[in-house]
């Protein structure tokens, strides 16, 4: 709620007390402390909204109310916390439409289970706050159209369990929260289940998507043609893709967890496609088909991310000018695949498949780690050969394949140990000694081999 609304809501209301809708119920008007029992002749909830003054705070008591509702002036519509306040709608339009700036709606349960194209809630006003709503829908849950500076906080959006809704295929479902041409909004603390996309943003800039829980949908977060989006601290599980970031610039993706996106052949924890100047930092990608997929994307920074127990840790396809540092690949079937990806700066990452040598004891391998492109190139031409992934024969061919090695995606100085196991300064001396000892053993082996060949001649 804006400060102006808060000032207005504190004023003493003039005139008579607003009545409630049908049934025995009560309506409190903030600032007046009046209480009214409604009779069967009471006006509808829509009428009460229409009669309210600008800036009024309407507290709706427990009960079931019929939609649709349209709000055309700044006011607050608040569900009483002593019981459930249910807004039920079975029509083809929106259950709730908000056309005014500075509206707040809090605590309602909205059941809108008709399969349709119109959303359950449509917001076209600026600085609108929707909080602690429970939305059961067979359409888009919340749509923002040309709506700026709003806040969607602590809402639950789930797809209807009705037979007609369950018959809808995933590709035809609505999105949980859907933004178009809507900028500078905060989307935080929401839970979204079993929708098409959990949170969808198109042509919408500088929105913040933080601390949301997104599951069992196509994409948890989906950005298209956005600038300056911030995706922070979200959790995605069981989606096709945790976060899909496409045709974007200057996006920040920090501190998210995307796990178990693995039921689809196109599943990824995080996908960047035609994404540029993006920061991907401190995310955990665990148990996905692909941890991070990067295609036709440049000038991005990937740092401090953890790829754990994925089928493939990272894929780089025609990606250039990106920086990868301080990331960790642990327990993946394959750490990385790369094809057509050049001029990337890759160093200081930990790859558990790499066996390096640290001669000077600084914690970094003196042997680089190169990603063999053979399998990725074969699969591009013959996708059915994915069945041979990590097979003994394919691994043997990869060992033999050394063509154009200077163009391979390479970590110039991999970490010897995971970041959380790095040696402290007092221990680095022992690491240095181990490196020296290894070098002496290697030199000794070479000398013995040389002497053996001399005796054999």
N, C-alpha and C positions, 0 to 999 in steps of 0.2 A: 504494500500500500504506500502511495506517495505521501510526502509530508503534508501536501495540500489536502489530501483526503483525510489524513489523521486529524488535521485542524478542523475540517468540516464535520467529521464524525463526532467530535467532542461538543459541538454546539447543541444547545437545548432545542429540541424540535418544537416547532410551532404548530398549532392546529390540533386536530383530533388524533386519537390513537388509531393506527392502522389495524384492521381486523385480519383474521386468518382465513384460510380456505376451508372447504367443507370438512365436516367432522368436528369433534371436540378437540381443539388445539389452542395453543397460546402463542402470541407473537410479542417479543420484547423489542422496543425501539431504543437503541443506545442513546443515553443521555436523558431519557425521559422517565425510565423506571416504571412505565405503565404496563399493565398486564391485562389482556383481553381474552375472553373465551369466545370462540367463533361458533356460530350456529349454522344450520343447513343453508341459510340464506346469505352467508358470508361470501365476499367476492373471491375469485380464484387467486392463486399465487401470482399469476401474471398481472392481474388487476392491481394487486398490492404493490408489485414492483413498479407498475406504471404510476401509481398514486404517490409513491415515495418521493421525497425531495432529493435534490442533488446532494450527494455526500452522506445520505442516511446509511445506517448500519442495521440491516434486518436480520434478526436471529430467528431461524426456522425451527420450531420444535419437532419432536419425534413424530413420524407419520409418513404416509405415502402420498406423493403429489404427482399429478399428471403433467407431462410436457405437451408441447414444447414451451420453452421460455425464451424471451428476447429481452436483452438489457440494452437500453439506448441512452443511459445516463450514468455518470460516475456514482457508484454506491457499492456497499459490501453486502454480500449474501452469505450468511454464516449459519452452518448447521449447529443446532444445540447438541452439546456433547453428552447429554444424559441418555440418548437413545439414537436409533438409526433414522436418518432423514433420507428417504428414497424418492428420487425423481425417476418416474417410469414413462417411457415413450415407445410407441409402436408404429409411428408414422414413417414417411419416406424422407422427411427433411431432417434438420438438426434437432437434437433434443434440447440443446442450449446454444443460443447465438449471442455473442457479445460484440456489439457495434461501437460502444463508447470507450473512451480512454479512461484509465484510472479505476477500473472495476476490479473487485476482489470477490472470489468465490471460494469457500473453504468448507471441507468436511462432508460434502454430499456424496451419496451413493447413487450412481446413475446407471440404470439398466436400459439398454437400447439395442435389442437383439435382432432387429430387422436387417437382413442382408441388403445393402444399398450402396450407392455411390456417395451420398452425403455423409459427412462426419458426425459423430456424436456431439462434439463441441466444436464450434467455429468461432475463432477470435479474429476480428479485423481492427480492434482498437489497440492503442498503444498503452504501455505501462499497465498491462492487465496481470493480475496475480491469480493463479489457480493452484490451490494447495490442498493436500490431504483428501483428494477425491478418489473414489473407487469407481472405475468405469468398466462395465461389462458391455462389450460392443461386438457388432458384426460388420463394422466399417472402420474408417480411421477413428482413432480415439479422440485426439485433439489436433485440430488444424489451426495453424497461424498463417494468415494471408495478409501481407503488408502490415504486419504488427511489429512494433519496435519496443525495445526496452522492457519487456515483460518478464515474468518469473513463473516457472512451472516447478513446483516443489512438493516432493513427498507424495506423488500420486501413484496409484496402481492402475494399470491398463492391461486387461486380459481379453482374449478372444472368447466369444460366447460358446457355451457347451451345448446349445440347442442343435437339434439334428440338421436343420438347414444351414446353420453356420459351420458345423463340422464337415459338411459336404463340400465346402469351398476349398479349392486347392491352395497351396501356399502362395503361389504367384498371384492369386486374385484376392488375397486378404488385404485388409487395410493396414496402415502403419500405426504404431502406438502413438507417436508424436510426430507431426508432419509440418515442416516449415517451408514456406516459399516466399521469397522477397521479404523476409523478416529478419531484422538485424538487432544485434546487441541484447539478445535475450539470455536469461540464465535458466538452464534446465538441470535441476539437481535433485538427487535423492529419490528419483522415481524408480518404480519396478514395472517392468514390461515383460509380458509372457505371450508366446504363441501367436505373434503377429507376423505381418509380412516383413517390414523393417521395424526394429524397435524405435529408433530415432532417425528421422530422415530430414536432411537439410539440403535445399537446393536454392541457388542464387541468394543465399542468406549468409551475411558476413558478420564476423566478430561475435558469434554466439559462443557461450561457454556451456559445455556438456560435462557435468562433473558428478561423480559418486552415484551413478545410476547402475541398476542391476538389470541386465538384459539377457533373456534366455529363450531358447526354443523358437527362434524366429529365423528369417533368412539372414539379414545382416543386423548385428546389434546396433551399430552406429553406421550411417551411410551419408557421406558428404559428396555433393556434386556441385561443381562450379562455385566453390566458396573461397573466401579469403579470410584469414585470421581466426579460423575456428580453433577453439581450445577443447581438447578431449582429455579430461583429467580424472584419474582415480576411479574409472568405471570397471565393472565386472561383467564379462560376457561368457556364457557357457552354453554349449549345446546348440549354437547357431550354425548356419552354413559358414559364415565369416564373422569374426568378432567385430572388426571395424573395416569398412570399405571406404577408402579415401581416394576420390577420382577427380581429375581435372581441377585441382586445387592449388593454392599458394599459401605459404606462411601459416600452415597449420601446426599446432603443437599437440603432440600425443604423448602424455607423460603419466607414469604411475598407474597404468591400467593393467588388469589381469584378464587375459583371454585364454580360456581353457576348453578342451574337449570339443573344438570345432573340427570334427573328423568323420562325420557320417556321410559326407558328400565328396565326390571326386574333385570338386572345385573348392574344398574347404581350406580356409586359412585363418590363423589367429588375427593377422593384420595384413591388409593388402593396400599397397600404394600403386596407383596407376595414373600416369601423367600428373604426378604430384611433385611440386617443386618448392624449394626453400622451406621444407618441413623439418621439424625437430621431433625425433622419436626417441624418448629417453626414459630409462628406468621402468620399462614395461616387462611383464612376465608373460611369456607365451608358452603354454604347457599342454602337452597331450593333443596337439592339433595335427592335422595332416601336414600343413606347412606352417611353420611359426610366423615368418614374415616373408611376404612376396612383394618384390619391387620390380615394376616393369615400366619402361619408357619414362623414367623419373630421374630428375637430376637435382644437384645442389641441395641434397637433403643430408641431415646429420642423424646418424643412428648411434646412440651411445648409452652404455650402462644397461642394456636390455639383457634379459635371461631367456634363452631358448632351451626348454627342458622337455625331454621325452617326446619330442615331435617326430613324425615320420621323416620330414625334411626340416632342418633348422631354418634355413633361409634360401630363397631363390632370387637370383638377380638376372633379369631378362632385359637386354638392351637398356641397361641402366648405366649412367655415366655421371662423373663429377660428384659422386656421393662420398661421404666420410663415415667410416665405421670404426669406432674405437671403444674399448672398455666393455664390449659385449661378451657374453659367455654362452657357449654351446655345450650342453651337458646331457648325455643320455639319449641323443637323437639317433635314429637309425642312420641318417646321413646328415652331417653338419650343414653342408651347403651344396647348391648347384648353381652354376652360372653359365650364361651364354650371351655373347655379343655385348658384354659389359666391360667397358674400358675406362681408363682414367679415373677410377675410384681410388680414394685414399683409405687403405685398410691397414691398421696396425694396432698392436696392443690389445688384441682380443684373446679370449681363452677358447681353445678348441680341444675337446677331450680326445678327439681322434688323432691329434698331432703329437708326435714324440720328438721333442726338441732337445737341444743341447744349450746350456747356459754357461758359457766359459767364464764370463766375468762376474757371475753371481748377481746380476741386477734384476733378476726375475723375468727377463725376457729371453726368448729363444734366439740363438744366433743362426738358426736354420729357419727359413721362411716356410709358410704353409700355403700351398697352391691348390685351388679348387679345380679338379679335373673336369673339363667340359664334355668329355666323350659321351657319357650316358645321356646328358641333357640334349645334345645334338641328335643322337639316335632317336630318342623319343619324339623330338620335334618332327622328324620325318616319318617315323613309324610308331604312333602312340600305343599300339597294342604291345609293343616290346617293354612297356612299363612292368609287365609280369616278370621281367628278368632283373628287376631292381635288387641290388645287393646279392645277386646270385654269384656263386664262385666263378663261373665263366666270365661274367661281366666285370667282376673285380680284377680278374686276370688280364682282361683286355685293357682295363684302365691303367694297370701297372705298365703295360707295354706301350700305351699311347703317350707320346711325348711331343706331338707336332705343335709347332707354333707356341711353345711353352711361355715365351716372353709376354704373350697377350693374355695368359690365364689370370683370373682373379686371384690375387695373392696377398696374404697378410705378411708384411715384411718382417715384423718382430712380434710373434705371438707370445702371449703370457704363458709361463711355465705352469702356473697353478691358478685355480679360480680366484677371483678377487677377494672373496671372504676367507681365503686360506693363504693369502700372500704373507710372506715372511716379514716380520718386523725388522727394523734396522740391525739389532744385535744378532739376529739369526742370519743376516745376509752374508756375514763372513764365512759361516759354515757352508752356505750355498756356493760361495766363491771357491772354497776348498774342494767341494764336490765337483765343481766344474773343472778345476785344475786336475783333480785325480782322473776324471773322465778323459781329459785331453791326453794325460800321460799314458793311460791304458790304450787309447786309440793309437797314439804314436808307437807304443810298444808292439801292438798288433801289426802295424805296418812294417816295422823293422823285422819282426819274425817272418812275416810273409816274404819280404825281400830276401832275407838270408836263405829261406827255404827254396826259393826259386834259384838262387845262386848255386846251391848244392845240387840242385837237379839238373843243372846245365853241364 
